[in-house]
Amino acid sequence: MLKAVILLLLIGVIISLCSGALFFFKDQGENKRTLYALGVRVTLAVLLMICITWGVLSGELTLNAPWHQ
């Protein structure tokens, strides 16, 4: 379940990044939509970091990288 939430948050960050770039080029700084997209992206990134930290600390996510073995 946690992996699905992390994946959805990551997809949300990518969508917010693309929409912010689109708003930036389309509006040329005349509108605040770029700043709103940045705020959404930062919020999603913070939630993503919280979910990953909680998953690692609770043991639901494990570190299986080759350099940790």
PQR file with spaces between the fields and no chain letter, atoms N, CA, C, O and H, PARSE charges and radii, in Angstrom:
ATOM       1  N    MET     1       0.815   -1.188    0.000 -0.4000 1.5000
ATOM       2  CA   MET     1       0.000    0.000    0.000 -0.0000 2.0000
ATOM       3  C    MET     1       0.867    1.264    0.000  0.5500 1.7000
ATOM       4  O    MET     1       0.581    2.227   -0.712 -0.5500 1.4000
ATOM       5  N    LEU     2       1.927    1.245    0.808 -0.4000 1.5000
ATOM       6  CA   LEU     2       2.799    2.406    0.908 -0.0000 2.0000
ATOM       7  C    LEU     2       3.533    2.660   -0.409  0.5500 1.7000
ATOM       8  O    LEU     2       3.747    3.810   -0.793 -0.5500 1.4000
ATOM       9  H    LEU     2       2.160    0.463    1.387  0.4000 1.0000
ATOM      10  N    LYS     3       3.913    1.599   -1.089 -0.4000 1.5000
ATOM      11  CA   LYS     3       4.590    1.764   -2.373 -0.0000 2.0000
ATOM      12  C    LYS     3       3.671    2.413   -3.408  0.5500 1.7000
ATOM      13  O    LYS     3       4.134    3.188   -4.244 -0.5500 1.4000
ATOM      14  H    LYS     3       3.739    0.665   -0.778  0.4000 1.0000
ATOM      15  N    ALA     4       2.392    2.107   -3.359 -0.4000 1.5000
ATOM      16  CA   ALA     4       1.443    2.725   -4.276 -0.0000 2.0000
ATOM      17  C    ALA     4       1.283    4.215   -3.967  0.5500 1.7000
ATOM      18  O    ALA     4       1.180    5.029   -4.885 -0.5500 1.4000
ATOM      19  H    ALA     4       2.016    1.476   -2.680  0.4000 1.0000
ATOM      20  N    VAL     5       1.261    4.572   -2.693 -0.4000 1.5000
ATOM      21  CA   VAL     5       1.168    5.976   -2.308 -0.0000 2.0000
ATOM      22  C    VAL     5       2.410    6.735   -2.761  0.5500 1.7000
ATOM      23  O    VAL     5       2.312    7.857   -3.257 -0.5500 1.4000
ATOM      24  H    VAL     5       1.345    3.911   -1.947  0.4000 1.0000
ATOM      25  N    ILE     6       3.575    6.120   -2.590 -0.4000 1.5000
ATOM      26  CA   ILE     6       4.823    6.744   -3.024 -0.0000 2.0000
ATOM      27  C    ILE     6       4.832    6.933   -4.529  0.5500 1.7000
ATOM      28  O    ILE     6       5.265    7.976   -5.020 -0.5500 1.4000
ATOM      29  H    ILE     6       3.655    5.209   -2.187  0.4000 1.0000
ATOM      30  N    LEU     7       4.367    5.952   -5.258 -0.4000 1.5000
ATOM      31  CA   LEU     7       4.310    6.058   -6.710 -0.0000 2.0000
ATOM      32  C    LEU     7       3.347    7.161   -7.148  0.5500 1.7000
ATOM      33  O    LEU     7       3.660    7.928   -8.059 -0.5500 1.4000
ATOM      34  H    LEU     7       4.015    5.105   -4.859  0.4000 1.0000
ATOM      35  N    LEU     8       2.188    7.249   -6.514 -0.4000 1.5000
ATOM      36  CA   LEU     8       1.227    8.305   -6.848 -0.0000 2.0000
ATOM      37  C    LEU     8       1.780    9.696   -6.539  0.5500 1.7000
ATOM      38  O    LEU     8       1.573   10.634   -7.309 -0.5500 1.4000
ATOM      39  H    LEU     8       1.934    6.627   -5.774  0.4000 1.0000
ATOM      40  N    LEU     9       2.474    9.827   -5.427 -0.4000 1.5000
ATOM      41  CA   LEU     9       3.071   11.113   -5.091 -0.0000 2.0000
ATOM      42  C    LEU     9       4.162   11.489   -6.091  0.5500 1.7000
ATOM      43  O    LEU     9       4.279   12.653   -6.474 -0.5500 1.4000
ATOM      44  H    LEU     9       2.642    9.065   -4.802  0.4000 1.0000
ATOM      45  N    LEU    10       4.957   10.509   -6.514 -0.4000 1.5000
ATOM      46  CA   LEU    10       6.005   10.773   -7.496 -0.0000 2.0000
ATOM      47  C    LEU    10       5.403   11.204   -8.836  0.5500 1.7000
ATOM      48  O    LEU    10       5.903   12.128   -9.479 -0.5500 1.4000
ATOM      49  H    LEU    10       4.862    9.563   -6.203  0.4000 1.0000
ATOM      50  N    ILE    11       4.344   10.538   -9.244 -0.4000 1.5000
ATOM      51  CA   ILE    11       3.660   10.923  -10.485 -0.0000 2.0000
ATOM      52  C    ILE    11       3.069   12.328  -10.347  0.5500 1.7000
ATOM      53  O    ILE    11       3.108   13.115  -11.293 -0.5500 1.4000
ATOM      54  H    ILE    11       3.938    9.788   -8.722  0.4000 1.0000
ATOM      55  N    GLY    12       2.525   12.641   -9.176 -0.4000 1.5000
ATOM      56  CA   GLY    12       1.991   13.980   -8.933 -0.0000 2.0000
ATOM      57  C    GLY    12       3.070   15.053   -9.007  0.5500 1.7000
ATOM      58  O    GLY    12       2.823   16.138   -9.534 -0.5500 1.4000
ATOM      59  H    GLY    12       2.493   12.002   -8.407  0.4000 1.0000
ATOM      60  N    VAL    13       4.256   14.770   -8.489 -0.4000 1.5000
ATOM      61  CA   VAL    13       5.373   15.714   -8.566 -0.0000 2.0000
ATOM      62  C    VAL    13       5.767   15.951  -10.020  0.5500 1.7000
ATOM      63  O    VAL    13       6.015   17.089  -10.419 -0.5500 1.4000
ATOM      64  H    VAL    13       4.457   13.888   -8.061  0.4000 1.0000
ATOM      65  N    ILE    14       5.825   14.892  -10.808 -0.4000 1.5000
ATOM      66  CA   ILE    14       6.199   15.024  -12.219 -0.0000 2.0000
ATOM      67  C    ILE    14       5.138   15.810  -12.990  0.5500 1.7000
ATOM      68  O    ILE    14       5.477   16.656  -13.818 -0.5500 1.4000
ATOM      69  H    ILE    14       5.623   13.968  -10.484  0.4000 1.0000
ATOM      70  N    ILE    15       3.865   15.539  -12.728 -0.4000 1.5000
ATOM      71  CA   ILE    15       2.789   16.279  -13.397 -0.0000 2.0000
ATOM      72  C    ILE    15       2.833   17.755  -13.000  0.5500 1.7000
ATOM      73  O    ILE    15       2.641   18.630  -13.844 -0.5500 1.4000
ATOM      74  H    ILE    15       3.589   14.851  -12.056  0.4000 1.0000
ATOM      75  N    SER    16       3.084   18.033  -11.732 -0.4000 1.5000
ATOM      76  CA   SER    16       3.166   19.415  -11.285 -0.0000 2.0000
ATOM      77  C    SER    16       4.372   20.123  -11.911  0.5500 1.7000
ATOM      78  O    SER    16       4.293   21.307  -12.241 -0.5500 1.4000
ATOM      79  H    SER    16       3.240   17.322  -11.046  0.4000 1.0000
ATOM      80  N    LEU    17       5.467   19.416  -12.071 -0.4000 1.5000
ATOM      81  CA   LEU    17       6.640   19.992  -12.721 -0.0000 2.0000
ATOM      82  C    LEU    17       6.343   20.353  -14.171  0.5500 1.7000
ATOM      83  O    LEU    17       6.700   21.436  -14.634 -0.5500 1.4000
ATOM      84  H    LEU    17       5.532   18.455  -11.803  0.4000 1.0000
ATOM      85  N    CYS    18       5.691   19.449  -14.880 -0.4000 1.5000
ATOM      86  CA   CYS    18       5.352   19.709  -16.285 -0.0000 2.0000
ATOM      87  C    CYS    18       4.337   20.832  -16.417  0.5500 1.7000
ATOM      88  O    CYS    18       4.456   21.666  -17.314 -0.5500 1.4000
ATOM      89  H    CYS    18       5.401   18.569  -14.504  0.4000 1.0000
ATOM      90  N    SER    19       3.341   20.869  -15.541 -0.4000 1.5000
ATOM      91  CA   SER    19       2.351   21.936  -15.632 -0.0000 2.0000
ATOM      92  C    SER    19       2.974   23.286  -15.269  0.5500 1.7000
ATOM      93  O    SER    19       2.617   24.305  -15.861 -0.5500 1.4000
ATOM      94  H    SER    19       3.244   20.192  -14.812  0.4000 1.0000
ATOM      95  N    GLY    20       3.886   23.308  -14.317 -0.4000 1.5000
ATOM      96  CA   GLY    20       4.569   24.551  -13.981 -0.0000 2.0000
ATOM      97  C    GLY    20       5.399   25.075  -15.141  0.5500 1.7000
ATOM      98  O    GLY    20       5.427   26.278  -15.397 -0.5500 1.4000
ATOM      99  H    GLY    20       4.176   22.481  -13.835  0.4000 1.0000
ATOM     100  N    ALA    21       6.079   24.165  -15.846 -0.4000 1.5000
ATOM     101  CA   ALA    21       6.854   24.580  -17.018 -0.0000 2.0000
ATOM     102  C    ALA    21       5.935   25.102  -18.119  0.5500 1.7000
ATOM     103  O    ALA    21       6.253   26.090  -18.782 -0.5500 1.4000
ATOM     104  H    ALA    21       6.057   23.187  -15.638  0.4000 1.0000
ATOM     105  N    LEU    22       4.813   24.447  -18.311 -0.4000 1.5000
ATOM     106  CA   LEU    22       3.852   24.885  -19.317 -0.0000 2.0000
ATOM     107  C    LEU    22       3.295   26.270  -18.973  0.5500 1.7000
ATOM     108  O    LEU    22       3.203   27.140  -19.839 -0.5500 1.4000
ATOM     109  H    LEU    22       4.555   23.645  -17.773  0.4000 1.0000
ATOM     110  N    PHE    23       2.926   26.466  -17.708 -0.4000 1.5000
ATOM     111  CA   PHE    23       2.415   27.767  -17.280 -0.0000 2.0000
ATOM     112  C    PHE    23       3.474   28.844  -17.417  0.5500 1.7000
ATOM     113  O    PHE    23       3.163   29.977  -17.787 -0.5500 1.4000
ATOM     114  H    PHE    23       3.001   25.759  -17.004  0.4000 1.0000
ATOM     115  N    PHE    24       4.733   28.503  -17.122 -0.4000 1.5000
ATOM     116  CA   PHE    24       5.812   29.479  -17.207 -0.0000 2.0000
ATOM     117  C    PHE    24       5.996   29.976  -18.636  0.5500 1.7000
ATOM     118  O    PHE    24       6.134   31.177  -18.866 -0.5500 1.4000
ATOM     119  H    PHE    24       4.986   27.583  -16.821  0.4000 1.0000
ATOM     120  N    PHE    25       5.999   29.060  -19.585 -0.4000 1.5000
ATOM     121  CA   PHE    25       6.204   29.458  -20.970 -0.0000 2.0000
ATOM     122  C    PHE    25       4.956   30.080  -21.594  0.5500 1.7000
ATOM     123  O    PHE    25       5.063   30.947  -22.462 -0.5500 1.4000
ATOM     124  H    PHE    25       5.888   28.084  -19.397  0.4000 1.0000
ATOM     125  N    LYS    26       3.784   29.645  -21.159 -0.4000 1.5000
ATOM     126  CA   LYS    26       2.551   30.151  -21.737 -0.0000 2.0000
ATOM     127  C    LYS    26       2.204   31.549  -21.213  0.5500 1.7000
ATOM     128  O    LYS    26       1.807   32.419  -21.988 -0.5500 1.4000
ATOM     129  H    LYS    26       3.698   28.942  -20.453  0.4000 1.0000
ATOM     130  N    ASP    27       2.349   31.766  -19.912 -0.4000 1.5000
ATOM     131  CA   ASP    27       1.935   33.026  -19.297 -0.0000 2.0000
ATOM     132  C    ASP    27       3.004   34.107  -19.347  0.5500 1.7000
ATOM     133  O    ASP    27       2.668   35.289  -19.261 -0.5500 1.4000
ATOM     134  H    ASP    27       2.672   31.060  -19.282  0.4000 1.0000
ATOM     135  N    GLN    28       4.262   33.756  -19.480 -0.4000 1.5000
ATOM     136  CA   GLN    28       5.376   34.700  -19.486 -0.0000 2.0000
ATOM     137  C    GLN    28       5.396   35.592  -18.236  0.5500 1.7000
ATOM     138  O    GLN    28       5.693   36.784  -18.322 -0.5500 1.4000
ATOM     139  H    GLN    28       4.535   32.796  -19.549  0.4000 1.0000
ATOM     140  N    GLY    29       5.080   35.010  -17.091 -0.4000 1.5000
ATOM     141  CA   GLY    29       5.165   35.726  -15.824 -0.0000 2.0000
ATOM     142  C    GLY    29       3.988   36.634  -15.514  0.5500 1.7000
ATOM     143  O    GLY    29       4.037   37.370  -14.529 -0.5500 1.4000
ATOM     144  H    GLY    29       4.839   34.042  -17.022  0.4000 1.0000
ATOM     145  N    GLU    30       2.938   36.612  -16.312 -0.4000 1.5000
ATOM     146  CA   GLU    30       1.791   37.486  -16.073 -0.0000 2.0000
ATOM     147  C    GLU    30       0.785   36.902  -15.086  0.5500 1.7000
ATOM     148  O    GLU    30      -0.075   37.620  -14.576 -0.5500 1.4000
ATOM     149  H    GLU    30       2.897   36.014  -17.112  0.4000 1.0000
ATOM     150  N    ASN    31       0.888   35.623  -14.821 -0.4000 1.5000
ATOM     151  CA   ASN    31      -0.089   34.960  -13.974 -0.0000 2.0000
ATOM     152  C    ASN    31       0.649   34.248  -12.842  0.5500 1.7000
ATOM     153  O    ASN    31       1.850   33.999  -12.944 -0.5500 1.4000
ATOM     154  H    ASN    31       1.586   35.040  -15.235  0.4000 1.0000
ATOM     155  N    LYS    32      -0.059   33.923  -11.773 -0.4000 1.5000
ATOM     156  CA   LYS    32       0.560   33.269  -10.623 -0.0000 2.0000
ATOM     157  C    LYS    32       0.411   31.752  -10.663  0.5500 1.7000
ATOM     158  O    LYS    32       0.677   31.074   -9.670 -0.5500 1.4000
ATOM     159  H    LYS    32      -1.035   34.126  -11.690  0.4000 1.0000
ATOM     160  N    ARG    33      -0.008   31.221  -11.799 -0.4000 1.5000
ATOM     161  CA   ARG    33      -0.193   29.767  -11.877 -0.0000 2.0000
ATOM     162  C    ARG    33       1.126   29.018  -11.706  0.5500 1.7000
ATOM     163  O    ARG    33       1.138   27.906  -11.179 -0.5500 1.4000
ATOM     164  H    ARG    33      -0.224   31.771  -12.606  0.4000 1.0000
ATOM     165  N    THR    34       2.230   29.609  -12.141 -0.4000 1.5000
ATOM     166  CA   THR    34       3.531   28.973  -11.975 -0.0000 2.0000
ATOM     167  C    THR    34       3.877   28.842  -10.495  0.5500 1.7000
ATOM     168  O    THR    34       4.401   27.815  -10.065 -0.5500 1.4000
ATOM     169  H    THR    34       2.221   30.512  -12.569  0.4000 1.0000
ATOM     170  N    LEU    35       3.586   29.874   -9.725 -0.4000 1.5000
ATOM     171  CA   LEU    35       3.861   29.822   -8.286 -0.0000 2.0000
ATOM     172  C    LEU    35       2.961   28.808   -7.584  0.5500 1.7000
ATOM     173  O    LEU    35       3.397   28.130   -6.654 -0.5500 1.4000
ATOM     174  H    LEU    35       3.160   30.708  -10.074  0.4000 1.0000
ATOM     175  N    TYR    36       1.722   28.704   -8.021 -0.4000 1.5000
ATOM     176  CA   TYR    36       0.828   27.705   -7.428 -0.0000 2.0000
ATOM     177  C    TYR    36       1.314   26.289   -7.750  0.5500 1.7000
ATOM     178  O    TYR    36       1.249   25.401   -6.900 -0.5500 1.4000
ATOM     179  H    TYR    36       1.368   29.255   -8.777  0.4000 1.0000
ATOM     180  N    ALA    37       1.800   26.078   -8.978 -0.4000 1.5000
ATOM     181  CA   ALA    37       2.336   24.764   -9.347 -0.0000 2.0000
ATOM     182  C    ALA    37       3.577   24.448   -8.517  0.5500 1.7000
ATOM     183  O    ALA    37       3.783   23.300   -8.121 -0.5500 1.4000
ATOM     184  H    ALA    37       1.852   26.799   -9.669  0.4000 1.0000
ATOM     185  N    LEU    38       4.405   25.460   -8.251 -0.4000 1.5000
ATOM     186  CA   LEU    38       5.571   25.262   -7.401 -0.0000 2.0000
ATOM     187  C    LEU    38       5.152   24.877   -5.983  0.5500 1.7000
ATOM     188  O    LEU    38       5.748   23.985   -5.379 -0.5500 1.4000
ATOM     189  H    LEU    38       4.238   26.393   -8.572  0.4000 1.0000
ATOM     190  N    GLY    39       4.136   25.543   -5.456 -0.4000 1.5000
ATOM     191  CA   GLY    39       3.648   25.216   -4.117 -0.0000 2.0000
ATOM     192  C    GLY    39       3.108   23.803   -4.035  0.5500 1.7000
ATOM     193  O    GLY    39       3.340   23.101   -3.050 -0.5500 1.4000
ATOM     194  H    GLY    39       3.652   26.268   -5.947  0.4000 1.0000
ATOM     195  N    VAL    40       2.388   23.382   -5.066 -0.4000 1.5000
ATOM     196  CA   VAL    40       1.872   22.009   -5.099 -0.0000 2.0000
ATOM     197  C    VAL    40       3.023   21.021   -5.168  0.5500 1.7000
ATOM     198  O    VAL    40       3.013   19.996   -4.486 -0.5500 1.4000
ATOM     199  H    VAL    40       2.199   23.952   -5.866  0.4000 1.0000
ATOM     200  N    ARG    41       4.023   21.334   -6.000 -0.4000 1.5000
ATOM     201  CA   ARG    41       5.166   20.432   -6.163 -0.0000 2.0000
ATOM     202  C    ARG    41       5.959   20.298   -4.865  0.5500 1.7000
ATOM     203  O    ARG    41       6.379   19.196   -4.510 -0.5500 1.4000
ATOM     204  H    ARG    41       4.031   22.167   -6.553  0.4000 1.0000
ATOM     205  N    VAL    42       6.166   21.392   -4.162 -0.4000 1.5000
ATOM     206  CA   VAL    42       6.899   21.346   -2.893 -0.0000 2.0000
ATOM     207  C    VAL    42       6.113   20.550   -1.855  0.5500 1.7000
ATOM     208  O    VAL    42       6.690   19.754   -1.115 -0.5500 1.4000
ATOM     209  H    VAL    42       5.825   22.287   -4.450  0.4000 1.0000
ATOM     210  N    THR    43       4.809   20.760   -1.800 -0.4000 1.5000
ATOM     211  CA   THR    43       3.973   20.018   -0.858 -0.0000 2.0000
ATOM     212  C    THR    43       4.010   18.525   -1.142  0.5500 1.7000
ATOM     213  O    THR    43       4.144   17.720   -0.220 -0.5500 1.4000
ATOM     214  H    THR    43       4.340   21.406   -2.402  0.4000 1.0000
ATOM     215  N    LEU    44       3.893   18.151   -2.409 -0.4000 1.5000
ATOM     216  CA   LEU    44       3.946   16.732   -2.768 -0.0000 2.0000
ATOM     217  C    LEU    44       5.318   16.133   -2.472  0.5500 1.7000
ATOM     218  O    LEU    44       5.417   14.984   -2.041 -0.5500 1.4000
ATOM     219  H    LEU    44       3.784   18.805   -3.158  0.4000 1.0000
ATOM     220  N    ALA    45       6.375   16.908   -2.704 -0.4000 1.5000
ATOM     221  CA   ALA    45       7.722   16.411   -2.424 -0.0000 2.0000
ATOM     222  C    ALA    45       7.932   16.191   -0.926  0.5500 1.7000
ATOM     223  O    ALA    45       8.566   15.214   -0.526 -0.5500 1.4000
ATOM     224  H    ALA    45       6.295   17.842   -3.054  0.4000 1.0000
ATOM     225  N    VAL    46       7.407   17.087   -0.103 -0.4000 1.5000
ATOM     226  CA   VAL    46       7.522   16.915    1.345 -0.0000 2.0000
ATOM     227  C    VAL    46       6.742   15.675    1.792  0.5500 1.7000
ATOM     228  O    VAL    46       7.231   14.891    2.605 -0.5500 1.4000
ATOM     229  H    VAL    46       6.892   17.881   -0.428  0.4000 1.0000
ATOM     230  N    LEU    47       5.535   15.502    1.264 -0.4000 1.5000
ATOM     231  CA   LEU    47       4.761   14.300    1.592 -0.0000 2.0000
ATOM     232  C    LEU    47       5.469   13.034    1.131  0.5500 1.7000
ATOM     233  O    LEU    47       5.424   12.010    1.812 -0.5500 1.4000
ATOM     234  H    LEU    47       5.137   16.139    0.603  0.4000 1.0000
ATOM     235  N    LEU    48       6.118   13.103   -0.020 -0.4000 1.5000
ATOM     236  CA   LEU    48       6.870   11.964   -0.532 -0.0000 2.0000
ATOM     237  C    LEU    48       8.029   11.614    0.399  0.5500 1.7000
ATOM     238  O    LEU    48       8.250   10.442    0.703 -0.5500 1.4000
ATOM     239  H    LEU    48       6.155   13.935   -0.573  0.4000 1.0000
ATOM     240  N    MET    49       8.762   12.617    0.846 -0.4000 1.5000
ATOM     241  CA   MET    49       9.870   12.361    1.770 -0.0000 2.0000
ATOM     242  C    MET    49       9.373   11.805    3.102  0.5500 1.7000
ATOM     243  O    MET    49      10.011   10.929    3.686 -0.5500 1.4000
ATOM     244  H    MET    49       8.583   13.570    0.599  0.4000 1.0000
ATOM     245  N    ILE    50       8.248   12.306    3.580 -0.4000 1.5000
ATOM     246  CA   ILE    50       7.683   11.792    4.833 -0.0000 2.0000
ATOM     247  C    ILE    50       7.280   10.333    4.676  0.5500 1.7000
ATOM     248  O    ILE    50       7.534    9.523    5.568 -0.5500 1.4000
ATOM     249  H    ILE    50       7.729   13.017    3.106  0.4000 1.0000
ATOM     250  N    CYS    51       6.649    9.983    3.543 -0.4000 1.5000
ATOM     251  CA   CYS    51       6.232    8.595    3.316 -0.0000 2.0000
ATOM     252  C    CYS    51       7.438    7.661    3.209  0.5500 1.7000
ATOM     253  O    CYS    51       7.415    6.555    3.751 -0.5500 1.4000
ATOM     254  H    CYS    51       6.442   10.640    2.818  0.4000 1.0000
ATOM     255  N    ILE    52       8.476    8.092    2.523 -0.4000 1.5000
ATOM     256  CA   ILE    52       9.668    7.252    2.385 -0.0000 2.0000
ATOM     257  C    ILE    52      10.352    7.070    3.734  0.5500 1.7000
ATOM     258  O    ILE    52      10.767    5.963    4.077 -0.5500 1.4000
ATOM     259  H    ILE    52       8.494    8.989    2.083  0.4000 1.0000
ATOM     260  N    THR    53      10.472    8.150    4.500 -0.4000 1.5000
ATOM     261  CA   THR    53      11.091    8.053    5.820 -0.0000 2.0000
ATOM     262  C    THR    53      10.285    7.148    6.735  0.5500 1.7000
ATOM     263  O    THR    53      10.847    6.318    7.450 -0.5500 1.4000
ATOM     264  H    THR    53      10.135    9.049    4.222  0.4000 1.0000
ATOM     265  N    TRP    54       8.972    7.307    6.714 -0.4000 1.5000
ATOM     266  CA   TRP    54       8.123    6.464    7.553 -0.0000 2.0000
ATOM     267  C    TRP    54       8.229    4.993    7.133  0.5500 1.7000
ATOM     268  O    TRP    54       8.263    4.102    7.983 -0.5500 1.4000
ATOM     269  H    TRP    54       8.515    7.981    6.134  0.4000 1.0000
ATOM     270  N    GLY    55       8.282    4.744    5.829 -0.4000 1.5000
ATOM     271  CA   GLY    55       8.401    3.373    5.338 -0.0000 2.0000
ATOM     272  C    GLY    55       9.703    2.717    5.737  0.5500 1.7000
ATOM     273  O    GLY    55       9.724    1.540    6.098 -0.5500 1.4000
ATOM     274  H    GLY    55       8.255    5.468    5.139  0.4000 1.0000
ATOM     275  N    VAL    56      10.801    3.475    5.675 -0.4000 1.5000
ATOM     276  CA   VAL    56      12.101    2.917    6.066 -0.0000 2.0000
ATOM     277  C    VAL    56      12.159    2.685    7.566  0.5500 1.7000
ATOM     278  O    VAL    56      12.632    1.642    8.018 -0.5500 1.4000
ATOM     279  H    VAL    56      10.784    4.431    5.382  0.4000 1.0000
ATOM     280  N    LEU    57      11.677    3.659    8.345 -0.4000 1.5000
ATOM     281  CA   LEU    57      11.728    3.516    9.804 -0.0000 2.0000
ATOM     282  C    LEU    57      10.791    2.428   10.316  0.5500 1.7000
ATOM     283  O    LEU    57      11.095    1.781   11.318 -0.5500 1.4000
ATOM     284  H    LEU    57      11.293    4.506    7.978  0.4000 1.0000
ATOM     285  N    SER    58       9.671    2.215    9.658 -0.4000 1.5000
ATOM     286  CA   SER    58       8.740    1.176   10.106 -0.0000 2.0000
ATOM     287  C    SER    58       9.133   -0.213    9.601  0.5500 1.7000
ATOM     288  O    SER    58       8.608   -1.221   10.074 -0.5500 1.4000
ATOM     289  H    SER    58       9.423    2.740    8.844  0.4000 1.0000
ATOM     290  N    GLY    59      10.046   -0.263    8.651 -0.4000 1.5000
ATOM     291  CA   GLY    59      10.493   -1.545    8.128 -0.0000 2.0000
ATOM     292  C    GLY    59       9.717   -2.019    6.920  0.5500 1.7000
ATOM     293  O    GLY    59       9.996   -3.096    6.394 -0.5500 1.4000
ATOM     294  H    GLY    59      10.473    0.555    8.266  0.4000 1.0000
ATOM     295  N    GLU    60       8.751   -1.243    6.468 -0.4000 1.5000
ATOM     296  CA   GLU    60       7.967   -1.639    5.302 -0.0000 2.0000
ATOM     297  C    GLU    60       8.778   -1.493    4.014  0.5500 1.7000
ATOM     298  O    GLU    60       8.592   -2.253    3.064 -0.5500 1.4000
ATOM     299  H    GLU    60       8.524   -0.368    6.895  0.4000 1.0000
ATOM     300  N    LEU    61       9.666   -0.520    3.993 -0.4000 1.5000
ATOM     301  CA   LEU    61      10.594   -0.358    2.873 -0.0000 2.0000
ATOM     302  C    LEU    61      11.984   -0.756    3.355  0.5500 1.7000
ATOM     303  O    LEU    61      12.446   -0.289    4.396 -0.5500 1.4000
ATOM     304  H    LEU    61       9.817    0.098    4.764  0.4000 1.0000
ATOM     305  N    THR    62      12.631   -1.602    2.610 -0.4000 1.5000
ATOM     306  CA   THR    62      13.963   -2.050    3.002 -0.0000 2.0000
ATOM     307  C    THR    62      14.991   -1.544    2.002  0.5500 1.7000
ATOM     308  O    THR    62      14.679   -1.293    0.838 -0.5500 1.4000
ATOM     309  H    THR    62      12.256   -1.981    1.764  0.4000 1.0000
ATOM     310  N    LEU    63      16.189   -1.404    2.468 -0.4000 1.5000
ATOM     311  CA   LEU    63      17.285   -0.962    1.617 -0.0000 2.0000
ATOM     312  C    LEU    63      17.977   -2.194    1.051  0.5500 1.7000
ATOM     313  O    LEU    63      18.721   -2.869    1.763 -0.5500 1.4000
ATOM     314  H    LEU    63      16.442   -1.608    3.413  0.4000 1.0000
ATOM     315  N    ASN    64      17.741   -2.493   -0.216 -0.4000 1.5000
ATOM     316  CA   ASN    64      18.311   -3.673   -0.856 -0.0000 2.0000
ATOM     317  C    ASN    64      19.388   -3.307   -1.864  0.5500 1.7000
ATOM     318  O    ASN    64      19.624   -4.053   -2.814 -0.5500 1.4000
ATOM     319  H    ASN    64      17.137   -1.946   -0.795  0.4000 1.0000
ATOM     320  N    ALA    65      20.035   -2.184   -1.674 -0.4000 1.5000
ATOM     321  CA   ALA    65      21.079   -1.770   -2.602 -0.0000 2.0000
ATOM     322  C    ALA    65      22.310   -2.658   -2.412  0.5500 1.7000
ATOM     323  O    ALA    65      22.565   -3.129   -1.304 -0.5500 1.4000
ATOM     324  H    ALA    65      19.842   -1.577   -0.902  0.4000 1.0000
ATOM     325  N    PRO    66      23.068   -2.889   -3.473 -0.5600 1.5000
ATOM     326  CA   PRO    66      24.238   -3.767   -3.376  0.2800 2.0000
ATOM     327  C    PRO    66      25.289   -3.273   -2.379  0.5500 1.7000
ATOM     328  O    PRO    66      26.007   -4.086   -1.796 -0.5500 1.4000
ATOM     329  N    TRP    67      25.391   -1.972   -2.175 -0.4000 1.5000
ATOM     330  CA   TRP    67      26.412   -1.468   -1.257 -0.0000 2.0000
ATOM     331  C    TRP    67      26.000   -1.560    0.194  0.5500 1.7000
ATOM     332  O    TRP    67      26.799   -1.234    1.073 -0.5500 1.4000
ATOM     333  H    TRP    67      24.808   -1.312   -2.649  0.4000 1.0000
ATOM     334  N    HIS    68      24.768   -1.998    0.483 -0.4000 1.5000
ATOM     335  CA   HIS    68      24.323   -2.190    1.865 -0.0000 2.0000
ATOM     336  C    HIS    68      24.421   -3.641    2.313  0.5500 1.7000
ATOM     337  O    HIS    68      24.039   -3.964    3.438 -0.5500 1.4000
ATOM     338  H    HIS    68      24.120   -2.262   -0.231  0.4000 1.0000
ATOM     339  N    GLN    69      24.919   -4.508    1.466 -0.4000 1.5000
ATOM     340  CA   GLN    69      24.971   -5.939    1.827 -0.0000 2.0000
ATOM     341  C    GLN    69      26.330   -6.336    2.339  0.5500 1.7000
ATOM     342  O    GLN    69      26.544   -7.498    2.685 -0.5500 1.4000
ATOM     343  H    GLN    69      25.229   -4.246    0.552  0.4000 1.0000
